[in-house]
Amino acid sequence: MSDPRLDELYRKYAARLPDRVEAVADALARGRTDPHALADARALVHRLAGNAGSFGYPDVSRAMSGIERALSANPVDWPAITDVLGAARTAAARPPIIGRL
C-alpha cells in the first residue's frame, strides 16, 4: 500500500533534483575563484551525496561522492569535477530506480 504523503515527497524531490544539481554546478563555478562559494558548493555536494540515493538516485549520489573526493584533492581536481558533474546531470534527468513515482 502506498502512502500519498511519501509519494508526494518523492515526486517533489525528483522534480527539484535537476535544479539542485545545477545549483551545485553554479556554486562550483563560483568556487573556482571564491573560497566562500566553494564552501557552499561542498555543503551542497555533501547533502546530495547523502540524500540522492535514499530517493532512488544512486548514480547522483555516487557522482556527488566523486565530486567530494575531487574537491578534497590538493589541488582540486577540476577536470574530474567537470566530468562527474556531467554524469550527475544525466542521472538527475532520469526517473528514480525505486517505484515511488
Biopython code that builds the backbone (N, CA, C, O; Angstrom):
import numpy as np
from Bio.PDB.StructureBuilder import StructureBuilder

atoms = [
    (1, "MET", "N", (0.852, -1.185, 0.000)),
    (1, "MET", "CA", (0.000, 0.000, 0.000)),
    (1, "MET", "C", (0.891, 1.240, 0.000)),
    (1, "MET", "O", (1.924, 1.288, 0.668)),
    (2, "SER", "N", (0.479, 2.202, -0.738)),
    (2, "SER", "CA", (1.261, 3.415, -0.933)),
    (2, "SER", "C", (0.780, 4.524, 0.006)),
    (2, "SER", "O", (-0.414, 4.658, 0.274)),
    (3, "ASP", "N", (1.725, 5.303, 0.490)),
    (3, "ASP", "CA", (1.402, 6.449, 1.332)),
    (3, "ASP", "C", (1.434, 7.696, 0.456)),
    (3, "ASP", "O", (2.501, 8.061, -0.038)),
    (4, "PRO", "N", (0.301, 8.359, 0.247)),
    (4, "PRO", "CA", (0.263, 9.530, -0.633)),
    (4, "PRO", "C", (1.231, 10.637, -0.230)),
    (4, "PRO", "O", (1.763, 11.341, -1.088)),
    (5, "ARG", "N", (1.461, 10.792, 1.065)),
    (5, "ARG", "CA", (2.388, 11.836, 1.515)),
    (5, "ARG", "C", (3.816, 11.516, 1.100)),
    (5, "ARG", "O", (4.564, 12.396, 0.673)),
    (6, "LEU", "N", (4.184, 10.241, 1.231)),
    (6, "LEU", "CA", (5.530, 9.846, 0.796)),
    (6, "LEU", "C", (5.661, 9.936, -0.716)),
    (6, "LEU", "O", (6.688, 10.378, -1.232)),
    (7, "ASP", "N", (4.624, 9.518, -1.421)),
    (7, "ASP", "CA", (4.653, 9.626, -2.878)),
    (7, "ASP", "C", (4.866, 11.073, -3.311)),
    (7, "ASP", "O", (5.633, 11.346, -4.235)),
    (8, "GLU", "N", (4.193, 11.985, -2.648)),
    (8, "GLU", "CA", (4.342, 13.412, -2.980)),
    (8, "GLU", "C", (5.762, 13.899, -2.672)),
    (8, "GLU", "O", (6.333, 14.674, -3.440)),
    (9, "LEU", "N", (6.317, 13.457, -1.576)),
    (9, "LEU", "CA", (7.690, 13.818, -1.214)),
    (9, "LEU", "C", (8.668, 13.345, -2.293)),
    (9, "LEU", "O", (9.559, 14.091, -2.700)),
    (10, "TYR", "N", (8.498, 12.115, -2.746)),
    (10, "TYR", "CA", (9.361, 11.580, -3.795)),
    (10, "TYR", "C", (9.183, 12.348, -5.102)),
    (10, "TYR", "O", (10.165, 12.640, -5.784)),
    (11, "ARG", "N", (7.950, 12.674, -5.455)),
    (11, "ARG", "CA", (7.699, 13.435, -6.685)),
    (11, "ARG", "C", (8.363, 14.810, -6.620)),
    (11, "ARG", "O", (8.986, 15.251, -7.586)),
    (12, "LYS", "N", (8.227, 15.477, -5.486)),
    (12, "LYS", "CA", (8.847, 16.799, -5.334)),
    (12, "LYS", "C", (10.365, 16.705, -5.419)),
    (12, "LYS", "O", (11.011, 17.541, -6.051)),
    (13, "TYR", "N", (10.929, 15.687, -4.782)),
    (13, "TYR", "CA", (12.381, 15.520, -4.838)),
    (13, "TYR", "C", (12.836, 15.337, -6.283)),
    (13, "TYR", "O", (13.776, 15.989, -6.737)),
    (14, "ALA", "N", (12.155, 14.437, -7.001)),
    (14, "ALA", "CA", (12.516, 14.164, -8.394)),
    (14, "ALA", "C", (12.402, 15.427, -9.249)),
    (14, "ALA", "O", (13.248, 15.677, -10.107)),
    (15, "ALA", "N", (11.370, 16.210, -9.016)),
    (15, "ALA", "CA", (11.164, 17.425, -9.812)),
    (15, "ALA", "C", (12.243, 18.465, -9.546)),
    (15, "ALA", "O", (12.622, 19.211, -10.448)),
    (16, "ARG", "N", (12.733, 18.519, -8.330)),
    (16, "ARG", "CA", (13.722, 19.530, -7.953)),
    (16, "ARG", "C", (15.169, 19.090, -8.160)),
    (16, "ARG", "O", (16.077, 19.922, -8.159)),
    (17, "LEU", "N", (15.387, 17.800, -8.335)),
    (17, "LEU", "CA", (16.762, 17.298, -8.393)),
    (17, "LEU", "C", (17.598, 17.931, -9.508)),
    (17, "LEU", "O", (18.728, 18.338, -9.239)),
    (18, "PRO", "N", (17.101, 18.034, -10.742)),
    (18, "PRO", "CA", (17.943, 18.694, -11.761)),
    (18, "PRO", "C", (18.346, 20.112, -11.376)),
    (18, "PRO", "O", (19.470, 20.529, -11.655)),
    (19, "ASP", "N", (17.444, 20.859, -10.740)),
    (19, "ASP", "CA", (17.790, 22.215, -10.290)),
    (19, "ASP", "C", (18.840, 22.185, -9.184)),
    (19, "ASP", "O", (19.695, 23.067, -9.111)),
    (20, "ARG", "N", (18.778, 21.182, -8.334)),
    (20, "ARG", "CA", (19.775, 21.072, -7.262)),
    (20, "ARG", "C", (21.148, 20.753, -7.839)),
    (20, "ARG", "O", (22.161, 21.276, -7.376)),
    (21, "VAL", "N", (21.176, 19.898, -8.844)),
    (21, "VAL", "CA", (22.457, 19.599, -9.495)),
    (21, "VAL", "C", (23.000, 20.850, -10.177)),
    (21, "VAL", "O", (24.205, 21.100, -10.145)),
    (22, "GLU", "N", (22.125, 21.632, -10.791)),
    (22, "GLU", "CA", (22.572, 22.884, -11.415)),
    (22, "GLU", "C", (23.050, 23.883, -10.367)),
    (22, "GLU", "O", (23.983, 24.644, -10.624)),
    (23, "ALA", "N", (22.426, 23.891, -9.191)),
    (23, "ALA", "CA", (22.896, 24.761, -8.106)),
    (23, "ALA", "C", (24.310, 24.362, -7.689)),
    (23, "ALA", "O", (25.141, 25.222, -7.396)),
    (24, "VAL", "N", (24.578, 23.068, -7.663)),
    (24, "VAL", "CA", (25.930, 22.587, -7.373)),
    (24, "VAL", "C", (26.889, 23.092, -8.450)),
    (24, "VAL", "O", (27.964, 23.605, -8.140)),
    (25, "ALA", "N", (26.495, 22.945, -9.712)),
    (25, "ALA", "CA", (27.357, 23.398, -10.820)),
    (25, "ALA", "C", (27.651, 24.885, -10.709)),
    (25, "ALA", "O", (28.792, 25.308, -10.897)),
    (26, "ASP", "N", (26.633, 25.683, -10.406)),
    (26, "ASP", "CA", (26.831, 27.128, -10.261)),
    (26, "ASP", "C", (27.762, 27.446, -9.098)),
    (26, "ASP", "O", (28.659, 28.280, -9.223)),
    (27, "ALA", "N", (27.545, 26.780, -7.965)),
    (27, "ALA", "CA", (28.397, 27.025, -6.795)),
    (27, "ALA", "C", (29.837, 26.602, -7.073)),
    (27, "ALA", "O", (30.779, 27.273, -6.651)),
    (28, "LEU", "N", (30.003, 25.494, -7.783)),
    (28, "LEU", "CA", (31.360, 25.061, -8.130)),
    (28, "LEU", "C", (32.033, 26.056, -9.064)),
    (28, "LEU", "O", (33.220, 26.345, -8.916)),
    (29, "ALA", "N", (31.284, 26.577, -10.020)),
    (29, "ALA", "CA", (31.852, 27.576, -10.944)),
    (29, "ALA", "C", (32.307, 28.811, -10.176)),
    (29, "ALA", "O", (33.392, 29.338, -10.422)),
    (30, "ARG", "N", (31.476, 29.267, -9.249)),
    (30, "ARG", "CA", (31.861, 30.423, -8.425)),
    (30, "ARG", "C", (33.022, 30.067, -7.499)),
    (30, "ARG", "O", (33.869, 30.908, -7.200)),
    (31, "GLY", "N", (33.051, 28.815, -7.049)),
    (31, "GLY", "CA", (34.070, 28.367, -6.107)),
    (31, "GLY", "C", (35.470, 28.310, -6.674)),
    (31, "GLY", "O", (36.439, 28.224, -5.920)),
    (32, "ARG", "N", (35.596, 28.358, -7.986)),
    (32, "ARG", "CA", (36.938, 28.378, -8.586)),
    (32, "ARG", "C", (37.708, 29.629, -8.181)),
    (32, "ARG", "O", (38.939, 29.620, -8.141)),
    (33, "THR", "N", (36.981, 30.709, -7.880)),
    (33, "THR", "CA", (37.652, 31.963, -7.516)),
    (33, "THR", "C", (37.232, 32.503, -6.155)),
    (33, "THR", "O", (37.843, 33.443, -5.645)),
    (34, "ASP", "N", (36.203, 31.923, -5.568)),
    (34, "ASP", "CA", (35.665, 32.434, -4.303)),
    (34, "ASP", "C", (35.620, 31.313, -3.268)),
    (34, "ASP", "O", (34.813, 30.392, -3.392)),
    (35, "PRO", "N", (36.481, 31.382, -2.247)),
    (35, "PRO", "CA", (36.518, 30.311, -1.246)),
    (35, "PRO", "C", (35.193, 30.125, -0.499)),
    (35, "PRO", "O", (34.870, 29.011, -0.085)),
    (36, "HIS", "N", (34.430, 31.195, -0.326)),
    (36, "HIS", "CA", (33.135, 31.074, 0.356)),
    (36, "HIS", "C", (32.150, 30.291, -0.511)),
    (36, "HIS", "O", (31.399, 29.457, -0.006)),
    (37, "ALA", "N", (32.157, 30.561, -1.803)),
    (37, "ALA", "CA", (31.295, 29.814, -2.719)),
    (37, "ALA", "C", (31.720, 28.351, -2.782)),
    (37, "ALA", "O", (30.877, 27.463, -2.912)),
    (38, "LEU", "N", (33.023, 28.099, -2.688)),
    (38, "LEU", "CA", (33.498, 26.723, -2.695)),
    (38, "LEU", "C", (33.009, 25.985, -1.446)),
    (38, "LEU", "O", (32.646, 24.811, -1.518)),
    (39, "ALA", "N", (33.001, 26.669, -0.317)),
    (39, "ALA", "CA", (32.469, 26.057, 0.914)),
    (39, "ALA", "C", (30.983, 25.748, 0.747)),
    (39, "ALA", "O", (30.517, 24.695, 1.183)),
    (40, "ASP", "N", (30.238, 26.658, 0.121)),
    (40, "ASP", "CA", (28.819, 26.407, -0.148)),
    (40, "ASP", "C", (28.660, 25.207, -1.072)),
    (40, "ASP", "O", (27.785, 24.366, -0.863)),
    (41, "ALA", "N", (29.502, 25.131, -2.088)),
    (41, "ALA", "CA", (29.443, 24.008, -3.031)),
    (41, "ALA", "C", (29.705, 22.693, -2.311)),
    (41, "ALA", "O", (29.011, 21.703, -2.543)),
    (42, "ARG", "N", (30.700, 22.685, -1.445)),
    (42, "ARG", "CA", (30.999, 21.461, -0.689)),
    (42, "ARG", "C", (29.784, 21.005, 0.127)),
    (42, "ARG", "O", (29.477, 19.814, 0.185)),
    (43, "ALA", "N", (29.106, 21.955, 0.749)),
    (43, "ALA", "CA", (27.918, 21.608, 1.549)),
    (43, "ALA", "C", (26.800, 21.056, 0.670)),
    (43, "ALA", "O", (26.156, 20.070, 1.029)),
    (44, "LEU", "N", (26.567, 21.688, -0.478)),
    (44, "LEU", "CA", (25.533, 21.203, -1.394)),
    (44, "LEU", "C", (25.864, 19.802, -1.912)),
    (44, "LEU", "O", (25.002, 18.926, -1.966)),
    (45, "VAL", "N", (27.116, 19.612, -2.287)),
    (45, "VAL", "CA", (27.561, 18.315, -2.795)),
    (45, "VAL", "C", (27.387, 17.248, -1.726)),
    (45, "VAL", "O", (26.894, 16.155, -2.007)),
    (46, "HIS", "N", (27.787, 17.561, -0.515)),
    (46, "HIS", "CA", (27.686, 16.599, 0.581)),
    (46, "HIS", "C", (26.226, 16.216, 0.828)),
    (46, "HIS", "O", (25.911, 15.043, 1.024)),
    (47, "ARG", "N", (25.355, 17.194, 0.817)),
    (47, "ARG", "CA", (23.929, 16.940, 1.040)),
    (47, "ARG", "C", (23.357, 16.010, -0.034)),
    (47, "ARG", "O", (22.655, 15.047, 0.275)),
    (48, "LEU", "N", (23.665, 16.310, -1.294)),
    (48, "LEU", "CA", (23.151, 15.467, -2.375)),
    (48, "LEU", "C", (23.782, 14.076, -2.345)),
    (48, "LEU", "O", (23.112, 13.088, -2.644)),
    (49, "ALA", "N", (25.038, 13.994, -1.993)),
    (49, "ALA", "CA", (25.680, 12.679, -1.887)),
    (49, "ALA", "C", (24.955, 11.828, -0.852)),
    (49, "ALA", "O", (24.833, 10.612, -1.006)),
    (50, "GLY", "N", (24.482, 12.471, 0.189)),
    (50, "GLY", "CA", (23.810, 11.744, 1.265)),
    (50, "GLY", "C", (22.365, 11.405, 0.984)),
    (50, "GLY", "O", (21.903, 10.339, 1.392)),
    (51, "ASN", "N", (21.627, 12.277, 0.298)),
    (51, "ASN", "CA", (20.192, 12.019, 0.188)),
    (51, "ASN", "C", (19.725, 11.513, -1.169)),
    (51, "ASN", "O", (18.639, 10.939, -1.247)),
    (52, "ALA", "N", (20.475, 11.694, -2.221)),
    (52, "ALA", "CA", (20.000, 11.283, -3.554)),
    (52, "ALA", "C", (19.736, 9.780, -3.618)),
    (52, "ALA", "O", (18.735, 9.354, -4.195)),
    (53, "GLY", "N", (20.604, 8.989, -3.042)),
    (53, "GLY", "CA", (20.406, 7.537, -3.057)),
    (53, "GLY", "C", (19.152, 7.112, -2.328)),
    (53, "GLY", "O", (18.485, 6.161, -2.738)),
    (54, "SER", "N", (18.827, 7.800, -1.259)),
    (54, "SER", "CA", (17.629, 7.469, -0.489)),
    (54, "SER", "C", (16.348, 7.725, -1.270)),
    (54, "SER", "O", (15.309, 7.127, -0.989)),
    (55, "PHE", "N", (16.428, 8.614, -2.250)),
    (55, "PHE", "CA", (15.253, 8.947, -3.059)),
    (55, "PHE", "C", (15.265, 8.242, -4.416)),
    (55, "PHE", "O", (14.482, 8.584, -5.302)),
    (56, "GLY", "N", (16.155, 7.257, -4.579)),
    (56, "GLY", "CA", (16.167, 6.468, -5.801)),
    (56, "GLY", "C", (17.130, 6.935, -6.870)),
    (56, "GLY", "O", (16.997, 6.561, -8.035)),
    (57, "TYR", "N", (18.101, 7.751, -6.484)),
    (57, "TYR", "CA", (19.074, 8.275, -7.435)),
    (57, "TYR", "C", (20.499, 7.922, -6.998)),
    (57, "TYR", "O", (21.287, 8.811, -6.677)),
    (58, "PRO", "N", (20.833, 6.619, -6.984)),
    (58, "PRO", "CA", (22.181, 6.239, -6.531)),
    (58, "PRO", "C", (23.291, 6.757, -7.437)),
    (58, "PRO", "O", (24.406, 6.996, -6.974)),
    (59, "ASP", "N", (22.997, 6.932, -8.724)),
    (59, "ASP", "CA", (24.031, 7.458, -9.626)),
    (59, "ASP", "C", (24.362, 8.916, -9.313)),
    (59, "ASP", "O", (25.514, 9.334, -9.427)),
    (60, "VAL", "N", (23.360, 9.676, -8.923)),
    (60, "VAL", "CA", (23.611, 11.060, -8.496)),
    (60, "VAL", "C", (24.418, 11.048, -7.208)),
    (60, "VAL", "O", (25.358, 11.826, -7.050)),
    (61, "SER", "N", (24.051, 10.169, -6.291)),
    (61, "SER", "CA", (24.782, 10.061, -5.027)),
    (61, "SER", "C", (26.243, 9.709, -5.269)),
    (61, "SER", "O", (27.136, 10.311, -4.674)),
    (62, "ARG", "N", (26.489, 8.731, -6.144)),
    (62, "ARG", "CA", (27.879, 8.350, -6.458)),
    (62, "ARG", "C", (28.631, 9.492, -7.128)),
    (62, "ARG", "O", (29.804, 9.725, -6.839)),
    (63, "ALA", "N", (27.955, 10.198, -8.017)),
    (63, "ALA", "CA", (28.605, 11.330, -8.691)),
    (63, "ALA", "C", (28.991, 12.408, -7.674)),
    (63, "ALA", "O", (30.096, 12.948, -7.722)),
    (64, "MET", "N", (28.083, 12.709, -6.767)),
    (64, "MET", "CA", (28.384, 13.732, -5.760)),
    (64, "MET", "C", (29.521, 13.274, -4.847)),
    (64, "MET", "O", (30.344, 14.089, -4.430)),
    (65, "SER", "N", (29.573, 11.993, -4.536)),
    (65, "SER", "CA", (30.694, 11.473, -3.737)),
    (65, "SER", "C", (32.005, 11.628, -4.498)),
    (65, "SER", "O", (33.043, 11.933, -3.912)),
    (66, "GLY", "N", (31.945, 11.414, -5.821)),
    (66, "GLY", "CA", (33.134, 11.622, -6.648)),
    (66, "GLY", "C", (33.569, 13.075, -6.651)),
    (66, "GLY", "O", (34.762, 13.376, -6.618)),
    (67, "ILE", "N", (32.599, 13.973, -6.692)),
    (67, "ILE", "CA", (32.922, 15.404, -6.637)),
    (67, "ILE", "C", (33.528, 15.747, -5.284)),
    (67, "ILE", "O", (34.474, 16.530, -5.205)),
    (68, "GLU", "N", (32.987, 15.164, -4.220)),
    (68, "GLU", "CA", (33.576, 15.396, -2.885)),
    (68, "GLU", "C", (35.045, 14.980, -2.870)),
    (68, "GLU", "O", (35.896, 15.696, -2.343)),
    (69, "ARG", "N", (35.333, 13.824, -3.450)),
    (69, "ARG", "CA", (36.737, 13.368, -3.490)),
    (69, "ARG", "C", (37.598, 14.323, -4.305)),
    (69, "ARG", "O", (38.714, 14.655, -3.905)),
    (70, "ALA", "N", (37.080, 14.766, -5.451)),
    (70, "ALA", "CA", (37.845, 15.690, -6.297)),
    (70, "ALA", "C", (38.069, 17.024, -5.601)),
    (70, "ALA", "O", (39.110, 17.655, -5.782)),
    (71, "LEU", "N", (37.092, 17.456, -4.802)),
    (71, "LEU", "CA", (37.254, 18.705, -4.047)),
    (71, "LEU", "C", (38.282, 18.569, -2.935)),
    (71, "LEU", "O", (38.884, 19.555, -2.509)),
    (72, "SER", "N", (38.480, 17.334, -2.466)),
    (72, "SER", "CA", (39.446, 17.098, -1.392)),
    (72, "SER", "C", (40.871, 16.969, -1.904)),
    (72, "SER", "O", (41.820, 17.021, -1.122)),
    (73, "ALA", "N", (41.026, 16.803, -3.201)),
    (73, "ALA", "CA", (42.372, 16.679, -3.771)),
    (73, "ALA", "C", (43.108, 18.004, -3.614)),
    (73, "ALA", "O", (42.497, 19.070, -3.538)),
    (74, "ASN", "N", (44.425, 17.909, -3.566)),
    (74, "ASN", "CA", (45.237, 19.111, -3.451)),
    (74, "ASN", "C", (46.252, 19.098, -4.587)),
    (74, "ASN", "O", (47.241, 18.369, -4.516)),
    (75, "PRO", "N", (46.026, 19.887, -5.626)),
    (75, "PRO", "CA", (44.964, 20.875, -5.813)),
    (75, "PRO", "C", (43.641, 20.197, -6.198)),
    (75, "PRO", "O", (43.599, 19.015, -6.542)),
    (76, "VAL", "N", (42.575, 20.981, -6.128)),
    (76, "VAL", "CA", (41.256, 20.485, -6.504)),
    (76, "VAL", "C", (41.317, 19.970, -7.940)),
    (76, "VAL", "O", (41.892, 20.617, -8.815)),
    (77, "ASP", "N", (40.725, 18.812, -8.174)),
    (77, "ASP", "CA", (40.746, 18.179, -9.496)),
    (77, "ASP", "C", (39.549, 18.676, -10.318)),
    (77, "ASP", "O", (38.540, 17.982, -10.439)),
    (78, "TRP", "N", (39.672, 19.878, -10.877)),
    (78, "TRP", "CA", (38.566, 20.490, -11.627)),
    (78, "TRP", "C", (38.160, 19.695, -12.856)),
    (78, "TRP", "O", (36.963, 19.593, -13.126)),
    (79, "PRO", "N", (39.099, 19.120, -13.627)),
    (79, "PRO", "CA", (38.663, 18.322, -14.780)),
    (79, "PRO", "C", (37.790, 17.130, -14.369)),
    (79, "PRO", "O", (36.801, 16.827, -15.036)),
    (80, "ALA", "N", (38.148, 16.467, -13.293)),
    (80, "ALA", "CA", (37.329, 15.345, -12.809)),
    (80, "ALA", "C", (35.952, 15.831, -12.387)),
    (80, "ALA", "O", (34.950, 15.165, -12.645)),
    (81, "ILE", "N", (35.899, 16.980, -11.744)),
    (81, "ILE", "CA", (34.617, 17.540, -11.315)),
    (81, "ILE", "C", (33.735, 17.807, -12.529)),
    (81, "ILE", "O", (32.542, 17.504, -12.511)),
    (82, "THR", "N", (34.313, 18.367, -13.569)),
    (82, "THR", "CA", (33.547, 18.645, -14.790)),
    (82, "THR", "C", (32.972, 17.365, -15.373)),
    (82, "THR", "O", (31.802, 17.327, -15.754)),
    (83, "ASP", "N", (33.777, 16.323, -15.447)),
    (83, "ASP", "CA", (33.312, 15.047, -15.990)),
    (83, "ASP", "C", (32.194, 14.443, -15.140)),
    (83, "ASP", "O", (31.163, 14.019, -15.661)),
    (84, "VAL", "N", (32.409, 14.412, -13.853)),
    (84, "VAL", "CA", (31.437, 13.782, -12.959)),
    (84, "VAL", "C", (30.150, 14.604, -12.890)),
    (84, "VAL", "O", (29.064, 14.044, -12.738)),
    (85, "LEU", "N", (30.264, 15.897, -12.997)),
    (85, "LEU", "CA", (29.079, 16.748, -12.989)),
    (85, "LEU", "C", (28.185, 16.443, -14.195)),
    (85, "LEU", "O", (26.960, 16.471, -14.083)),
    (86, "GLY", "N", (28.788, 16.159, -15.324)),
    (86, "GLY", "CA", (28.008, 15.757, -16.493)),
    (86, "GLY", "C", (27.228, 14.479, -16.230)),
    (86, "GLY", "O", (26.066, 14.362, -16.620)),
    (87, "ALA", "N", (27.866, 13.527, -15.573)),
    (87, "ALA", "CA", (27.184, 12.280, -15.223)),
    (87, "ALA", "C", (26.043, 12.539, -14.241)),
    (87, "ALA", "O", (24.986, 11.915, -14.332)),
    (88, "ALA", "N", (26.259, 13.452, -13.310)),
    (88, "ALA", "CA", (25.208, 13.784, -12.334)),
    (88, "ALA", "C", (24.009, 14.412, -13.030)),
    (88, "ALA", "O", (22.865, 14.100, -12.700)),
    (89, "ARG", "N", (24.262, 15.288, -13.982)),
    (89, "ARG", "CA", (23.159, 15.918, -14.728)),
    (89, "ARG", "C", (22.337, 14.867, -15.463)),
    (89, "ARG", "O", (21.107, 14.897, -15.437)),
    (90, "THR", "N", (23.021, 13.947, -16.111)),
    (90, "THR", "CA", (22.334, 12.886, -16.848)),
    (90, "THR", "C", (21.509, 12.021, -15.898)),
    (90, "THR", "O", (20.350, 11.715, -16.178)),
    (91, "ALA", "N", (22.104, 11.632, -14.788)),
    (91, "ALA", "CA", (21.414, 10.771, -13.826)),
    (91, "ALA", "C", (20.218, 11.480, -13.190)),
    (91, "ALA", "O", (19.193, 10.849, -12.931)),
    (92, "ALA", "N", (20.338, 12.768, -12.938)),
    (92, "ALA", "CA", (19.250, 13.522, -12.310)),
    (92, "ALA", "C", (18.048, 13.661, -13.241)),
    (92, "ALA", "O", (16.921, 13.839, -12.780)),
    (93, "ALA", "N", (18.285, 13.580, -14.543)),
    (93, "ALA", "CA", (17.199, 13.725, -15.521)),
    (93, "ALA", "C", (16.422, 12.425, -15.719)),
    (93, "ALA", "O", (15.333, 12.435, -16.294)),
    (94, "ARG", "N", (16.970, 11.318, -15.251)),
    (94, "ARG", "CA", (16.297, 10.027, -15.393)),
    (94, "ARG", "C", (15.328, 9.810, -14.238)),
    (94, "ARG", "O", (15.451, 10.447, -13.192)),
    (95, "PRO", "N", (14.362, 8.907, -14.428)),
    (95, "PRO", "CA", (13.460, 8.578, -13.316)),
    (95, "PRO", "C", (14.230, 7.849, -12.215)),
    (95, "PRO", "O", (15.279, 7.260, -12.478)),
    (96, "PRO", "N", (13.723, 7.884, -11.000)),
    (96, "PRO", "CA", (14.383, 7.170, -9.898)),
    (96, "PRO", "C", (14.307, 5.670, -10.140)),
    (96, "PRO", "O", (13.475, 5.202, -10.917)),
    (97, "ILE", "N", (15.178, 4.919, -9.472)),
    (97, "ILE", "CA", (15.187, 3.470, -9.663)),
    (97, "ILE", "C", (14.205, 2.753, -8.733)),
    (97, "ILE", "O", (14.026, 1.538, -8.831)),
    (98, "ILE", "N", (13.579, 3.496, -7.846)),
    (98, "ILE", "CA", (12.595, 2.878, -6.964)),
    (98, "ILE", "C", (11.203, 3.247, -7.443)),
    (98, "ILE", "O", (11.032, 4.261, -8.120)),
    (99, "GLY", "N", (10.235, 2.464, -7.115)),
    (99, "GLY", "CA", (8.903, 2.622, -7.667)),
    (99, "GLY", "C", (7.978, 3.566, -6.941)),
    (99, "GLY", "O", (6.799, 3.250, -6.784)),
    (100, "ARG", "N", (8.445, 4.688, -6.498)),
    (100, "ARG", "CA", (7.585, 5.616, -5.766)),
    (100, "ARG", "C", (6.847, 6.572, -6.696)),
    (100, "ARG", "O", (5.832, 7.144, -6.300)),
    (101, "LEU", "N", (7.331, 6.759, -7.919)),
    (101, "LEU", "CA", (6.701, 7.753, -8.787)),
    (101, "LEU", "C", (5.769, 7.112, -9.785)),
    (101, "LEU", "O", (5.156, 7.810, -10.593)),
]
sb = StructureBuilder()
sb.init_structure("model")
sb.init_model(0)
sb.init_chain("A")
sb.init_seg("    ")
for serial, (resi, resn, name, xyz) in enumerate(atoms, 1):
    if name == "N":
        sb.init_residue(resn, " ", resi, " ")
    sb.init_atom(name, np.array(xyz, "f"), 0.0, 1.0, " ", f" {name:<3s}", serial, name[0])
structure = sb.get_structure()
